[in-house]
Amino acid sequence: MKLTLIACTDNPEILWNVFRLGNLALEKMDDVTIFLNGPSVNYSALDSERFPLRELAKLFTLSEGALLA
């Protein structure tokens, strides 16, 4: 299955869930693209201990997910 997730927010919890969903779909061997738009492009600035966005994004790209901005 092909899946495209679009994020346009600077809310770290929502972005965390977008990356988690993307990584889960990649584990199920789906073809996943995450498109970051507007304030979500700066997701790395929102990284925290509670919402490790950089770590999830790195796992996503290393698992052959497409990350577009």
CHARMM-style PDB file with segment names, atoms N, HN, CA, C and O in Angstrom:
ATOM      1  N   MET     1       0.846  -1.164   0.000  1.00  0.00      PROA
ATOM      2  CA  MET     1       0.000   0.000   0.000  1.00  0.00      PROA
ATOM      3  C   MET     1       0.900   1.238   0.000  1.00  0.00      PROA
ATOM      4  O   MET     1       1.956   1.247   0.632  1.00  0.00      PROA
ATOM      5  N   LYS     2       0.477   2.261  -0.702  1.00  0.00      PROA
ATOM      6  HN  LYS     2      -0.381   2.253  -1.215  1.00  0.00      PROA
ATOM      7  CA  LYS     2       1.181   3.539  -0.700  1.00  0.00      PROA
ATOM      8  C   LYS     2       0.462   4.482   0.253  1.00  0.00      PROA
ATOM      9  O   LYS     2      -0.765   4.583   0.236  1.00  0.00      PROA
ATOM     10  N   LEU     3       1.234   5.169   1.081  1.00  0.00      PROA
ATOM     11  HN  LEU     3       2.231   5.087   1.095  1.00  0.00      PROA
ATOM     12  CA  LEU     3       0.677   6.060   2.096  1.00  0.00      PROA
ATOM     13  C   LEU     3       1.436   7.376   2.062  1.00  0.00      PROA
ATOM     14  O   LEU     3       2.667   7.389   2.081  1.00  0.00      PROA
ATOM     15  N   THR     4       0.704   8.484   2.013  1.00  0.00      PROA
ATOM     16  HN  THR     4      -0.296   8.473   1.997  1.00  0.00      PROA
ATOM     17  CA  THR     4       1.302   9.817   2.096  1.00  0.00      PROA
ATOM     18  C   THR     4       0.705  10.530   3.299  1.00  0.00      PROA
ATOM     19  O   THR     4      -0.514  10.638   3.432  1.00  0.00      PROA
ATOM     20  N   LEU     5       1.579  11.014   4.173  1.00  0.00      PROA
ATOM     21  HN  LEU     5       2.569  10.926   4.065  1.00  0.00      PROA
ATOM     22  CA  LEU     5       1.169  11.771   5.350  1.00  0.00      PROA
ATOM     23  C   LEU     5       1.601  13.217   5.147  1.00  0.00      PROA
ATOM     24  O   LEU     5       2.746  13.482   4.780  1.00  0.00      PROA
ATOM     25  N   ILE     6       0.691  14.146   5.383  1.00  0.00      PROA
ATOM     26  HN  ILE     6      -0.240  13.932   5.681  1.00  0.00      PROA
ATOM     27  CA  ILE     6       0.986  15.564   5.215  1.00  0.00      PROA
ATOM     28  C   ILE     6       0.870  16.239   6.578  1.00  0.00      PROA
ATOM     29  O   ILE     6      -0.148  16.110   7.257  1.00  0.00      PROA
ATOM     30  N   ALA     7       1.913  16.955   6.972  1.00  0.00      PROA
ATOM     31  HN  ALA     7       2.740  17.060   6.420  1.00  0.00      PROA
ATOM     32  CA  ALA     7       1.921  17.661   8.252  1.00  0.00      PROA
ATOM     33  C   ALA     7       2.154  19.142   8.007  1.00  0.00      PROA
ATOM     34  O   ALA     7       3.031  19.533   7.236  1.00  0.00      PROA
ATOM     35  N   CYS     8       1.353  19.956   8.678  1.00  0.00      PROA
ATOM     36  HN  CYS     8       0.641  19.638   9.304  1.00  0.00      PROA
ATOM     37  CA  CYS     8       1.483  21.411   8.572  1.00  0.00      PROA
ATOM     38  C   CYS     8       1.199  22.018   9.948  1.00  0.00      PROA
ATOM     39  O   CYS     8       0.210  22.726  10.140  1.00  0.00      PROA
ATOM     40  N   THR     9       2.085  21.724  10.892  1.00  0.00      PROA
ATOM     41  HN  THR     9       2.887  21.148  10.736  1.00  0.00      PROA
ATOM     42  CA  THR     9       1.891  22.205  12.261  1.00  0.00      PROA
ATOM     43  C   THR     9       3.237  22.315  12.956  1.00  0.00      PROA
ATOM     44  O   THR     9       4.215  21.696  12.537  1.00  0.00      PROA
ATOM     45  N   ASP    10       3.281  23.095  14.006  1.00  0.00      PROA
ATOM     46  HN  ASP    10       2.487  23.598  14.346  1.00  0.00      PROA
ATOM     47  CA  ASP    10       4.487  23.146  14.837  1.00  0.00      PROA
ATOM     48  C   ASP    10       4.223  22.515  16.203  1.00  0.00      PROA
ATOM     49  O   ASP    10       4.956  22.754  17.163  1.00  0.00      PROA
ATOM     50  N   ASN    11       3.168  21.706  16.275  1.00  0.00      PROA
ATOM     51  HN  ASN    11       2.573  21.512  15.495  1.00  0.00      PROA
ATOM     52  CA  ASN    11       2.845  20.991  17.498  1.00  0.00      PROA
ATOM     53  C   ASN    11       3.693  19.714  17.540  1.00  0.00      PROA
ATOM     54  O   ASN    11       3.498  18.824  16.712  1.00  0.00      PROA
ATOM     55  N   PRO    12       4.632  19.609  18.491  1.00  0.00      PROA
ATOM     56  CA  PRO    12       5.536  18.463  18.508  1.00  0.00      PROA
ATOM     57  C   PRO    12       4.825  17.126  18.707  1.00  0.00      PROA
ATOM     58  O   PRO    12       5.277  16.111  18.178  1.00  0.00      PROA
ATOM     59  N   GLU    13       3.735  17.103  19.449  1.00  0.00      PROA
ATOM     60  HN  GLU    13       3.368  17.928  19.878  1.00  0.00      PROA
ATOM     61  CA  GLU    13       3.024  15.848  19.671  1.00  0.00      PROA
ATOM     62  C   GLU    13       2.397  15.326  18.381  1.00  0.00      PROA
ATOM     63  O   GLU    13       2.415  14.121  18.128  1.00  0.00      PROA
ATOM     64  N   ILE    14       1.847  16.214  17.571  1.00  0.00      PROA
ATOM     65  HN  ILE    14       1.832  17.193  17.777  1.00  0.00      PROA
ATOM     66  CA  ILE    14       1.260  15.793  16.296  1.00  0.00      PROA
ATOM     67  C   ILE    14       2.354  15.293  15.354  1.00  0.00      PROA
ATOM     68  O   ILE    14       2.185  14.260  14.706  1.00  0.00      PROA
ATOM     69  N   LEU    15       3.461  16.006  15.273  1.00  0.00      PROA
ATOM     70  HN  LEU    15       3.598  16.845  15.799  1.00  0.00      PROA
ATOM     71  CA  LEU    15       4.567  15.569  14.418  1.00  0.00      PROA
ATOM     72  C   LEU    15       5.139  14.233  14.892  1.00  0.00      PROA
ATOM     73  O   LEU    15       5.499  13.386  14.074  1.00  0.00      PROA
ATOM     74  N   TRP    16       5.221  14.047  16.180  1.00  0.00      PROA
ATOM     75  HN  TRP    16       4.929  14.734  16.845  1.00  0.00      PROA
ATOM     76  CA  TRP    16       5.694  12.790  16.757  1.00  0.00      PROA
ATOM     77  C   TRP    16       4.803  11.642  16.299  1.00  0.00      PROA
ATOM     78  O   TRP    16       5.292  10.576  15.924  1.00  0.00      PROA
ATOM     79  N   ASN    17       3.491  11.868  16.331  1.00  0.00      PROA
ATOM     80  HN  ASN    17       3.094  12.734  16.635  1.00  0.00      PROA
ATOM     81  CA  ASN    17       2.558  10.838  15.886  1.00  0.00      PROA
ATOM     82  C   ASN    17       2.641  10.589  14.379  1.00  0.00      PROA
ATOM     83  O   ASN    17       2.478   9.452  13.936  1.00  0.00      PROA
ATOM     84  N   VAL    18       2.888  11.624  13.594  1.00  0.00      PROA
ATOM     85  HN  VAL    18       3.020  12.548  13.954  1.00  0.00      PROA
ATOM     86  CA  VAL    18       3.055  11.449  12.147  1.00  0.00      PROA
ATOM     87  C   VAL    18       4.252  10.548  11.872  1.00  0.00      PROA
ATOM     88  O   VAL    18       4.148   9.611  11.080  1.00  0.00      PROA
ATOM     89  N   PHE    19       5.380  10.815  12.510  1.00  0.00      PROA
ATOM     90  HN  PHE    19       5.464  11.577  13.153  1.00  0.00      PROA
ATOM     91  CA  PHE    19       6.565   9.989  12.304  1.00  0.00      PROA
ATOM     92  C   PHE    19       6.366   8.573  12.844  1.00  0.00      PROA
ATOM     93  O   PHE    19       6.830   7.609  12.236  1.00  0.00      PROA
ATOM     94  N   ARG    20       5.688   8.442  13.967  1.00  0.00      PROA
ATOM     95  HN  ARG    20       5.311   9.225  14.462  1.00  0.00      PROA
ATOM     96  CA  ARG    20       5.415   7.102  14.511  1.00  0.00      PROA
ATOM     97  C   ARG    20       4.552   6.296  13.556  1.00  0.00      PROA
ATOM     98  O   ARG    20       4.835   5.123  13.311  1.00  0.00      PROA
ATOM     99  N   LEU    21       3.501   6.905  13.010  1.00  0.00      PROA
ATOM    100  HN  LEU    21       3.272   7.858  13.209  1.00  0.00      PROA
ATOM    101  CA  LEU    21       2.637   6.220  12.059  1.00  0.00      PROA
ATOM    102  C   LEU    21       3.414   5.838  10.803  1.00  0.00      PROA
ATOM    103  O   LEU    21       3.265   4.732  10.282  1.00  0.00      PROA
ATOM    104  N   GLY    22       4.239   6.759  10.324  1.00  0.00      PROA
ATOM    105  HN  GLY    22       4.359   7.657  10.747  1.00  0.00      PROA
ATOM    106  CA  GLY    22       5.058   6.466   9.152  1.00  0.00      PROA
ATOM    107  C   GLY    22       5.994   5.299   9.389  1.00  0.00      PROA
ATOM    108  O   GLY    22       6.128   4.430   8.526  1.00  0.00      PROA
ATOM    109  N   ASN    23       6.642   5.262  10.539  1.00  0.00      PROA
ATOM    110  HN  ASN    23       6.533   5.967  11.240  1.00  0.00      PROA
ATOM    111  CA  ASN    23       7.555   4.166  10.859  1.00  0.00      PROA
ATOM    112  C   ASN    23       6.807   2.844  11.021  1.00  0.00      PROA
ATOM    113  O   ASN    23       7.309   1.796  10.614  1.00  0.00      PROA
ATOM    114  N   LEU    24       5.628   2.884  11.604  1.00  0.00      PROA
ATOM    115  HN  LEU    24       5.220   3.736  11.934  1.00  0.00      PROA
ATOM    116  CA  LEU    24       4.826   1.675  11.739  1.00  0.00      PROA
ATOM    117  C   LEU    24       4.439   1.121  10.373  1.00  0.00      PROA
ATOM    118  O   LEU    24       4.513  -0.087  10.146  1.00  0.00      PROA
ATOM    119  N   ALA    25       4.034   1.991   9.474  1.00  0.00      PROA
ATOM    120  HN  ALA    25       3.974   2.972   9.658  1.00  0.00      PROA
ATOM    121  CA  ALA    25       3.657   1.557   8.122  1.00  0.00      PROA
ATOM    122  C   ALA    25       4.865   0.984   7.375  1.00  0.00      PROA
ATOM    123  O   ALA    25       4.728   0.019   6.623  1.00  0.00      PROA
ATOM    124  N   LEU    26       6.051   1.579   7.582  1.00  0.00      PROA
ATOM    125  HN  LEU    26       6.162   2.362   8.192  1.00  0.00      PROA
ATOM    126  CA  LEU    26       7.258   1.036   6.945  1.00  0.00      PROA
ATOM    127  C   LEU    26       7.573  -0.363   7.467  1.00  0.00      PROA
ATOM    128  O   LEU    26       8.039  -1.214   6.710  1.00  0.00      PROA
ATOM    129  N   GLU    27       7.323  -0.606   8.753  1.00  0.00      PROA
ATOM    130  HN  GLU    27       6.944   0.086   9.368  1.00  0.00      PROA
ATOM    131  CA  GLU    27       7.534  -1.933   9.322  1.00  0.00      PROA
ATOM    132  C   GLU    27       6.625  -2.957   8.652  1.00  0.00      PROA
ATOM    133  O   GLU    27       6.989  -4.128   8.538  1.00  0.00      PROA
ATOM    134  N   LYS    28       5.459  -2.531   8.213  1.00  0.00      PROA
ATOM    135  HN  LYS    28       5.164  -1.581   8.306  1.00  0.00      PROA
ATOM    136  CA  LYS    28       4.501  -3.413   7.542  1.00  0.00      PROA
ATOM    137  C   LYS    28       4.771  -3.507   6.043  1.00  0.00      PROA
ATOM    138  O   LYS    28       3.961  -4.038   5.283  1.00  0.00      PROA
ATOM    139  N   MET    29       5.936  -2.976   5.629  1.00  0.00      PROA
ATOM    140  HN  MET    29       6.594  -2.545   6.246  1.00  0.00      PROA
ATOM    141  CA  MET    29       6.391  -3.030   4.237  1.00  0.00      PROA
ATOM    142  C   MET    29       5.566  -2.165   3.290  1.00  0.00      PROA
ATOM    143  O   MET    29       5.476  -2.466   2.100  1.00  0.00      PROA
ATOM    144  N   ASP    30       4.976  -1.116   3.797  1.00  0.00      PROA
ATOM    145  HN  ASP    30       5.050  -0.872   4.764  1.00  0.00      PROA
ATOM    146  CA  ASP    30       4.248  -0.175   2.947  1.00  0.00      PROA
ATOM    147  C   ASP    30       5.213   0.861   2.383  1.00  0.00      PROA
ATOM    148  O   ASP    30       6.317   1.034   2.900  1.00  0.00      PROA
ATOM    149  N   ASP    31       4.798   1.544   1.329  1.00  0.00      PROA
ATOM    150  HN  ASP    31       3.902   1.403   0.910  1.00  0.00      PROA
ATOM    151  CA  ASP    31       5.560   2.620   0.701  1.00  0.00      PROA
ATOM    152  C   ASP    31       5.041   3.925   1.299  1.00  0.00      PROA
ATOM    153  O   ASP    31       3.896   4.305   1.055  1.00  0.00      PROA
ATOM    154  N   VAL    32       5.881   4.619   2.088  1.00  0.00      PROA
ATOM    155  HN  VAL    32       6.811   4.310   2.287  1.00  0.00      PROA
ATOM    156  CA  VAL    32       5.415   5.774   2.865  1.00  0.00      PROA
ATOM    157  C   VAL    32       6.186   7.036   2.498  1.00  0.00      PROA
ATOM    158  O   VAL    32       7.411   7.024   2.373  1.00  0.00      PROA
ATOM    159  N   THR    33       5.439   8.128   2.328  1.00  0.00      PROA
ATOM    160  HN  THR    33       4.444   8.139   2.429  1.00  0.00      PROA
ATOM    161  CA  THR    33       6.003   9.451   2.118  1.00  0.00      PROA
ATOM    162  C   THR    33       5.422  10.386   3.172  1.00  0.00      PROA
ATOM    163  O   THR    33       4.213  10.395   3.404  1.00  0.00      PROA
ATOM    164  N   ILE    34       6.282  11.170   3.807  1.00  0.00      PROA
ATOM    165  HN  ILE    34       7.264  11.163   3.619  1.00  0.00      PROA
ATOM    166  CA  ILE    34       5.822  12.225   4.718  1.00  0.00      PROA
ATOM    167  C   ILE    34       6.184  13.556   4.072  1.00  0.00      PROA
ATOM    168  O   ILE    34       7.346  13.813   3.754  1.00  0.00      PROA
ATOM    169  N   PHE    35       5.180  14.389   3.886  1.00  0.00      PROA
ATOM    170  HN  PHE    35       4.236  14.180   4.144  1.00  0.00      PROA
ATOM    171  CA  PHE    35       5.382  15.720   3.322  1.00  0.00      PROA
ATOM    172  C   PHE    35       5.209  16.744   4.432  1.00  0.00      PROA
ATOM    173  O   PHE    35       4.132  16.862   5.016  1.00  0.00      PROA
ATOM    174  N   LEU    36       6.271  17.483   4.720  1.00  0.00      PROA
ATOM    175  HN  LEU    36       7.146  17.387   4.246  1.00  0.00      PROA
ATOM    176  CA  LEU    36       6.247  18.531   5.743  1.00  0.00      PROA
ATOM    177  C   LEU    36       6.025  19.873   5.065  1.00  0.00      PROA
ATOM    178  O   LEU    36       6.732  20.231   4.123  1.00  0.00      PROA
ATOM    179  N   ASN    37       5.047  20.601   5.548  1.00  0.00      PROA
ATOM    180  HN  ASN    37       4.473  20.310   6.313  1.00  0.00      PROA
ATOM    181  CA  ASN    37       4.665  21.871   4.938  1.00  0.00      PROA
ATOM    182  C   ASN    37       4.597  22.947   6.027  1.00  0.00      PROA
ATOM    183  O   ASN    37       4.257  22.660   7.174  1.00  0.00      PROA
ATOM    184  N   GLY    38       4.919  24.165   5.660  1.00  0.00      PROA
ATOM    185  HN  GLY    38       5.196  24.398   4.727  1.00  0.00      PROA
ATOM    186  CA  GLY    38       4.805  25.294   6.594  1.00  0.00      PROA
ATOM    187  C   GLY    38       5.671  25.112   7.828  1.00  0.00      PROA
ATOM    188  O   GLY    38       6.854  24.790   7.712  1.00  0.00      PROA
ATOM    189  N   PRO    39       5.091  25.316   9.021  1.00  0.00      PROA
ATOM    190  CA  PRO    39       5.885  25.271  10.252  1.00  0.00      PROA
ATOM    191  C   PRO    39       6.447  23.891  10.586  1.00  0.00      PROA
ATOM    192  O   PRO    39       7.375  23.787  11.387  1.00  0.00      PROA
ATOM    193  N   SER    40       5.909  22.840   9.993  1.00  0.00      PROA
ATOM    194  HN  SER    40       5.155  22.925   9.342  1.00  0.00      PROA
ATOM    195  CA  SER    40       6.405  21.494  10.307  1.00  0.00      PROA
ATOM    196  C   SER    40       7.795  21.236   9.734  1.00  0.00      PROA
ATOM    197  O   SER    40       8.469  20.292  10.145  1.00  0.00      PROA
ATOM    198  N   VAL    41       8.229  22.070   8.786  1.00  0.00      PROA
ATOM    199  HN  VAL    41       7.682  22.837   8.452  1.00  0.00      PROA
ATOM    200  CA  VAL    41       9.560  21.902   8.184  1.00  0.00      PROA
ATOM    201  C   VAL    41      10.647  22.035   9.256  1.00  0.00      PROA
ATOM    202  O   VAL    41      11.707  21.421   9.131  1.00  0.00      PROA
ATOM    203  N   ASN    42      10.408  22.808  10.282  1.00  0.00      PROA
ATOM    204  HN  ASN    42       9.548  23.307  10.383  1.00  0.00      PROA
ATOM    205  CA  ASN    42      11.382  23.005  11.361  1.00  0.00      PROA
ATOM    206  C   ASN    42      11.194  22.004  12.498  1.00  0.00      PROA
ATOM    207  O   ASN    42      11.379  22.349  13.665  1.00  0.00      PROA
ATOM    208  N   TYR    43      10.827  20.773  12.166  1.00  0.00      PROA
ATOM    209  HN  TYR    43      10.676  20.493  11.218  1.00  0.00      PROA
ATOM    210  CA  TYR    43      10.560  19.755  13.189  1.00  0.00      PROA
ATOM    211  C   TYR    43      11.754  19.525  14.107  1.00  0.00      PROA
ATOM    212  O   TYR    43      11.570  19.242  15.291  1.00  0.00      PROA
ATOM    213  N   SER    44      12.972  19.641  13.585  1.00  0.00      PROA
ATOM    214  HN  SER    44      13.120  19.871  12.624  1.00  0.00      PROA
ATOM    215  CA  SER    44      14.149  19.361  14.412  1.00  0.00      PROA
ATOM    216  C   SER    44      14.300  20.368  15.558  1.00  0.00      PROA
ATOM    217  O   SER    44      14.865  20.038  16.601  1.00  0.00      PROA
ATOM    218  N   ALA    45      13.806  21.574  15.374  1.00  0.00      PROA
ATOM    219  HN  ALA    45      13.347  21.842  14.527  1.00  0.00      PROA
ATOM    220  CA  ALA    45      13.861  22.575  16.440  1.00  0.00      PROA
ATOM    221  C   ALA    45      12.883  22.247  17.566  1.00  0.00      PROA
ATOM    222  O   ALA    45      13.012  22.770  18.673  1.00  0.00      PROA
ATOM    223  N   LEU    46      11.908  21.388  17.287  1.00  0.00      PROA
ATOM    224  HN  LEU    46      11.803  20.963  16.388  1.00  0.00      PROA
ATOM    225  CA  LEU    46      10.898  21.012  18.270  1.00  0.00      PROA
ATOM    226  C   LEU    46      11.266  19.730  19.012  1.00  0.00      PROA
ATOM    227  O   LEU    46      10.508  19.260  19.860  1.00  0.00      PROA
ATOM    228  N   ASP    47      12.430  19.165  18.692  1.00  0.00      PROA
ATOM    229  HN  ASP    47      13.046  19.546  18.003  1.00  0.00      PROA
ATOM    230  CA  ASP    47      12.890  17.924  19.309  1.00  0.00      PROA
ATOM    231  C   ASP    47      13.044  18.113  20.816  1.00  0.00      PROA
ATOM    232  O   ASP    47      13.564  19.132  21.269  1.00  0.00      PROA
ATOM    233  N   SER    48      12.591  17.131  21.586  1.00  0.00      PROA
ATOM    234  HN  SER    48      12.168  16.303  21.218  1.00  0.00      PROA
ATOM    235  CA  SER    48      12.730  17.167  23.044  1.00  0.00      PROA
ATOM    236  C   SER    48      12.831  15.736  23.561  1.00  0.00      PROA
ATOM    237  O   SER    48      12.693  14.779  22.799  1.00  0.00      PROA
ATOM    238  N   GLU    49      13.068  15.604  24.844  1.00  0.00      PROA
ATOM    239  HN  GLU    49      13.179  16.381  25.463  1.00  0.00      PROA
ATOM    240  CA  GLU    49      13.136  14.275  25.440  1.00  0.00      PROA
ATOM    241  C   GLU    49      11.782  13.569  25.333  1.00  0.00      PROA
ATOM    242  O   GLU    49      11.718  12.365  25.086  1.00  0.00      PROA
ATOM    243  N   ARG    50      10.729  14.312  25.516  1.00  0.00      PROA
ATOM    244  HN  ARG    50      10.781  15.291  25.716  1.00  0.00      PROA
ATOM    245  CA  ARG    50       9.376  13.730  25.447  1.00  0.00      PROA
ATOM    246  C   ARG    50       8.985  13.374  24.009  1.00  0.00      PROA
ATOM    247  O   ARG    50       8.332  12.356  23.779  1.00  0.00      PROA
ATOM    248  N   PHE    51       9.381  14.205  23.044  1.00  0.00      PROA
ATOM    249  HN  PHE    51       9.912  15.032  23.231  1.00  0.00      PROA
ATOM    250  CA  PHE    51       9.057  13.992  21.635  1.00  0.00      PROA
ATOM    251  C   PHE    51      10.365  13.979  20.824  1.00  0.00      PROA
ATOM    252  O   PHE    51      10.769  15.011  20.288  1.00  0.00      PROA
ATOM    253  N   PRO    52      11.021  12.820  20.735  1.00  0.00      PROA
ATOM    254  CA  PRO    52      12.317  12.721  20.032  1.00  0.00      PROA
ATOM    255  C   PRO    52      12.127  12.711  18.508  1.00  0.00      PROA
ATOM    256  O   PRO    52      12.259  11.670  17.863  1.00  0.00      PROA
ATOM    257  N   LEU    53      11.823  13.856  17.961  1.00  0.00      PROA
ATOM    258  HN  LEU    53      11.716  14.701  18.485  1.00  0.00      PROA
ATOM    259  CA  LEU    53      11.494  13.961  16.539  1.00  0.00      PROA
ATOM    260  C   LEU    53      12.683  13.646  15.638  1.00  0.00      PROA
ATOM    261  O   LEU    53      12.518  12.991  14.609  1.00  0.00      PROA
ATOM    262  N   ARG    54      13.864  14.096  16.006  1.00  0.00      PROA
ATOM    263  HN  ARG    54      13.998  14.628  16.842  1.00  0.00      PROA
ATOM    264  CA  ARG    54      15.046  13.824  15.171  1.00  0.00      PROA
ATOM    265  C   ARG    54      15.311  12.320  15.067  1.00  0.00      PROA
ATOM    266  O   ARG    54      15.621  11.807  13.992  1.00  0.00      PROA
ATOM    267  N   GLU    55      15.186  11.636  16.179  1.00  0.00      PROA
ATOM    268  HN  GLU    55      14.934  12.053  17.052  1.00  0.00      PROA
ATOM    269  CA  GLU    55      15.414  10.194  16.201  1.00  0.00      PROA
ATOM    270  C   GLU    55      14.394   9.459  15.319  1.00  0.00      PROA
ATOM    271  O   GLU    55      14.757   8.565  14.554  1.00  0.00      PROA
ATOM    272  N   LEU    56      13.123   9.845  15.433  1.00  0.00      PROA
ATOM    273  HN  LEU    56      12.829  10.571  16.054  1.00  0.00      PROA
ATOM    274  CA  LEU    56      12.083   9.210  14.619  1.00  0.00      PROA
ATOM    275  C   LEU    56      12.268   9.524  13.136  1.00  0.00      PROA
ATOM    276  O   LEU    56      12.059   8.656  12.289  1.00  0.00      PROA
ATOM    277  N   ALA    57      12.657  10.753  12.817  1.00  0.00      PROA
ATOM    278  HN  ALA    57      12.827  11.459  13.505  1.00  0.00      PROA
ATOM    279  CA  ALA    57      12.881  11.130  11.419  1.00  0.00      PROA
ATOM    280  C   ALA    57      14.071  10.368  10.847  1.00  0.00      PROA
ATOM    281  O   ALA    57      14.034   9.940   9.693  1.00  0.00      PROA
ATOM    282  N   LYS    58      15.117  10.195  11.637  1.00  0.00      PROA
ATOM    283  HN  LYS    58      15.147  10.542  12.575  1.00  0.00      PROA
ATOM    284  CA  LYS    58      16.287   9.443  11.185  1.00  0.00      PROA
ATOM    285  C   LYS    58      15.916   7.988  10.912  1.00  0.00      PROA
ATOM    286  O   LYS    58      16.304   7.430   9.886  1.00  0.00      PROA
ATOM    287  N   LEU    59      15.170   7.376  11.826  1.00  0.00      PROA
ATOM    288  HN  LEU    59      14.855   7.829  12.659  1.00  0.00      PROA
ATOM    289  CA  LEU    59      14.714   6.003  11.631  1.00  0.00      PROA
ATOM    290  C   LEU    59      13.845   5.893  10.377  1.00  0.00      PROA
ATOM    291  O   LEU    59      13.958   4.931   9.617  1.00  0.00      PROA
ATOM    292  N   PHE    60      12.987   6.876  10.170  1.00  0.00      PROA
ATOM    293  HN  PHE    60      12.895   7.658  10.787  1.00  0.00      PROA
ATOM    294  CA  PHE    60      12.101   6.886   9.006  1.00  0.00      PROA
ATOM    295  C   PHE    60      12.905   6.904   7.704  1.00  0.00      PROA
ATOM    296  O   PHE    60      12.637   6.114   6.799  1.00  0.00      PROA
ATOM    297  N   THR    61      13.874   7.786   7.611  1.00  0.00      PROA
ATOM    298  HN  THR    61      14.092   8.427   8.346  1.00  0.00      PROA
ATOM    299  CA  THR    61      14.651   7.894   6.373  1.00  0.00      PROA
ATOM    300  C   THR    61      15.582   6.696   6.178  1.00  0.00      PROA
ATOM    301  O   THR    61      15.788   6.258   5.046  1.00  0.00      PROA
ATOM    302  N   LEU    62      16.149   6.160   7.265  1.00  0.00      PROA
ATOM    303  HN  LEU    62      15.982   6.516   8.184  1.00  0.00      PROA
ATOM    304  CA  LEU    62      17.000   4.985   7.141  1.00  0.00      PROA
ATOM    305  C   LEU    62      16.206   3.738   6.761  1.00  0.00      PROA
ATOM    306  O   LEU    62      16.765   2.775   6.236  1.00  0.00      PROA
ATOM    307  N   SER    63      14.894   3.761   7.029  1.00  0.00      PROA
ATOM    308  HN  SER    63      14.440   4.543   7.455  1.00  0.00      PROA
ATOM    309  CA  SER    63      14.029   2.639   6.683  1.00  0.00      PROA
ATOM    310  C   SER    63      13.423   2.809   5.287  1.00  0.00      PROA
ATOM    311  O   SER    63      12.460   2.133   4.927  1.00  0.00      PROA
ATOM    312  N   GLU    64      14.004   3.718   4.517  1.00  0.00      PROA
ATOM    313  HN  GLU    64      14.786   4.267   4.809  1.00  0.00      PROA
ATOM    314  CA  GLU    64      13.616   3.976   3.136  1.00  0.00      PROA
ATOM    315  C   GLU    64      12.271   4.689   2.993  1.00  0.00      PROA
ATOM    316  O   GLU    64      11.591   4.544   1.977  1.00  0.00      PROA
ATOM    317  N   GLY    65      11.894   5.454   4.012  1.00  0.00      PROA
ATOM    318  HN  GLY    65      12.446   5.571   4.837  1.00  0.00      PROA
ATOM    319  CA  GLY    65      10.732   6.333   3.870  1.00  0.00      PROA
ATOM    320  C   GLY    65      11.152   7.602   3.153  1.00  0.00      PROA
ATOM    321  O   GLY    65      12.303   8.026   3.254  1.00  0.00      PROA
ATOM    322  N   ALA    66      10.221   8.212   2.428  1.00  0.00      PROA
ATOM    323  HN  ALA    66       9.286   7.868   2.346  1.00  0.00      PROA
ATOM    324  CA  ALA    66      10.527   9.456   1.710  1.00  0.00      PROA
ATOM    325  C   ALA    66      10.069  10.646   2.552  1.00  0.00      PROA
ATOM    326  O   ALA    66       8.891  10.754   2.892  1.00  0.00      PROA
ATOM    327  N   LEU    67      10.990  11.525   2.882  1.00  0.00      PROA
ATOM    328  HN  LEU    67      11.948  11.437   2.606  1.00  0.00      PROA
ATOM    329  CA  LEU    67      10.697  12.712   3.658  1.00  0.00      PROA
ATOM    330  C   LEU    67      10.862  13.924   2.753  1.00  0.00      PROA
ATOM    331  O   LEU    67      11.967  14.228   2.303  1.00  0.00      PROA
ATOM    332  N   LEU    68       9.763  14.607   2.492  1.00  0.00      PROA
ATOM    333  HN  LEU    68       8.865  14.360   2.857  1.00  0.00      PROA
ATOM    334  CA  LEU    68       9.759  15.758   1.589  1.00  0.00      PROA
ATOM    335  C   LEU    68       9.378  17.018   2.356  1.00  0.00      PROA
ATOM    336  O   LEU    68       8.568  16.975   3.281  1.00  0.00      PROA
ATOM    337  N   ALA    69       9.971  18.138   1.961  1.00  0.00      PROA
ATOM    338  HN  ALA    69      10.629  18.173   1.209  1.00  0.00      PROA
ATOM    339  CA  ALA    69       9.631  19.422   2.589  1.00  0.00      PROA
ATOM    340  C   ALA    69       9.556  20.489   1.534  1.00  0.00      PROA
ATOM    341  OT1 ALA    69       9.282  21.648   1.847  1.00  0.00      PROA
TER     342      ALA     69
END
